[in-house]
Amino acid sequence: MQLVSEMRARLADQWIPQIYEEKIRVGRTRSFDLPVKPRENDPQILHTLLGVELKIGKARVACPDLATARYLSVFARLGCPKVAVPYDITRLSGLADELDSAWHRMLLIFHDATKTANPQQKGRQRSSLIRFLREEIVKIGAGSAMPLFNKPTKQRRN
């Protein structure tokens, strides 16, 4: 837990659950189910004749565009089974960039913090860090399957 608190302090506003809570969940989102196991995964983005797919283990998820695949790949790495996807697709590319850079910065800081540890200790610490991130994201939640559209219209007044 000391490593997690140190990493959280060093990452500051680039902490992945904080980005998820403050920049993604505050807006209109829809929930998305990922076919992942609750562990660190190695997703791959595939460009096929039918479009873009995200391959997680043996499962494949069809994505409408590359930005969505990049966005979902961060959460697939963490093993989050259900995540919120912004309904506004114009925000996805920027959020995917931000989440991906936060992931890589976290790995650099982790590598720096565990220089003296042996490989077994590094593996245990990395898996506990990933588990902590996943649990925080699950606590924040993925929201409803479809966003609410409660806008008054001429035909429908409150």
VENJO-V969703 format. One record per residue. PSI is psi in whole degrees, -180 to 180 (NA if undefined). OMEGA is omega as a letter, one per 30 degrees, with the letter a starting at -180 (none if undefined). Layout:
PSI&OMEGA ; PSI&OMEGA
//
This chain:
-28&l ; -40&l ; -42&a ; -45&l ; -36&l ; -43&l ; -42&a ; -40&l ; -41&a ; -33&l ; -28&l ; -114&a ; 2&l ; 16&l ; 123&a ; -47&l ; -31&l ; -42&l ; -44&a ; -45&a ; -42&a ; -25&a ; -22&a ; -53&a ; -17&a ; -25&a ; -174&l ; 123&a ; 167&l ; 150&a ; 152&a ; 130&l ; 127&l ; 137&l ; 70&a ; 157&l ; 149&a ; 72&l ; 176&l ; 130&a ; 168&l ; 83&a ; 152&l ; 140&l ; 123&a ; 137&l ; 109&a ; 177&l ; -25&a ; -2&l ; -150&a ; 135&l ; 149&l ; 117&a ; 121&l ; 104&a ; -120&l ; -10&a ; 149&l ; 138&l ; 121&l ; 132&a ; 144&a ; -28&a ; 174&a ; -37&a ; -41&l ; -42&l ; -42&l ; -40&l ; -49&a ; -28&a ; -32&l ; -45&a ; -29&l ; -37&l ; -41&a ; -16&a ; 29&l ; 119&a ; -25&a ; 125&a ; 163&l ; 135&l ; 127&l ; 137&a ; -29&l ; 105&a ; -15&l ; -20&l ; -17&a ; -44&a ; -46&l ; -41&l ; -38&l ; -43&l ; -47&a ; -44&l ; -40&a ; -42&l ; -34&l ; -39&l ; -49&a ; -35&l ; -39&l ; -42&l ; -39&l ; -44&l ; -40&l ; -45&l ; -41&l ; -39&a ; -22&a ; 33&a ; -40&a ; -8&a ; 151&l ; 167&a ; -36&l ; -43&l ; -42&l ; -44&l ; -45&l ; -42&a ; -40&l ; -44&l ; -35&l ; -35&l ; -46&l ; -42&l ; -42&l ; -44&l ; -46&a ; -44&l ; -38&l ; -42&l ; -39&l ; -38&l ; -40&l ; -38&l ; 167&a ; -8&l ; -165&a ; 164&a ; -35&l ; 141&l ; 157&l ; 139&l ; 72&a ; 70&l ; 131&l ; 142&l ; 174&l ; -36&a ; -29&a ; 104&a ; 150&a ; NA&none
//
